[in-house]
Amino acid sequence: MVPLLLVLLLVLVLGVAGFAVEVLWWLAVAVLVVWLLGFLLRGAPPGASGASGTRPRWYRW
């Protein structure tokens, strides 16, 4: 009886972990898409094309 319960518990833990990993992958893909859209669609900030003529940076670090 105990081995059966341990196997069922293992199946439950692995099933939940697999679901969580799948959700995290989709979340990572969604964040990547949002970041890429922000990178491609971001307008130049005010004063970015001023007297210096430098292009705005594509990152915000």
N, C-alpha and C positions, 0 to 999 in steps of 0.2 A: 504493500500500500504506500509506503514512504517513497520508494523509487518512482512510482507512478505520479505522486504529487510533485516530486522534484522535477520530473520531465515536463509536466504540465506548467510548473512555475518557470522553467527554462524557456519553454515555448512562448509563454506570455511575455517574459522579459525581452526575448529576442524580437518578438512581434512588435512590441512597443518601441524598442530601439530602432528597428528598421523603419517604422513609420516616422519617428522623430528625425532620422537621418534624411529620409525622403523630403520631409517638410523643410528641413534646413537647406537642402540643395535647391528647392524651388525658391526659397527666400533669398538665397545667394544670387540666383539668376535674376530675380526681380530687382534686387539692389543694383546689380551690374547694368541692367537695361535702363534703370532710372539714371544712373550715373552717366552712361553713354548718351542718353537723351539730353541731359544737362550739359554735357560736354559739347554736343553738336548744336544745340539750339540756344545756348547762352549768348546773349548779346554782349557787346563791348560795354564795360562799365563807364560811367561818366568820366571824361577826361583821359580815357585810355589812348586815344589817338591825338594827343595834344601836340605840343611843340617838339617833343622828343621823337615822335614818329615811331615809337616802339609798339609792337603788337601786344595785346593783352595776354596775360598768361592763361592757359587753359585749366590750371589747377588753382585751388584756393588755400594752399598750405602757407 
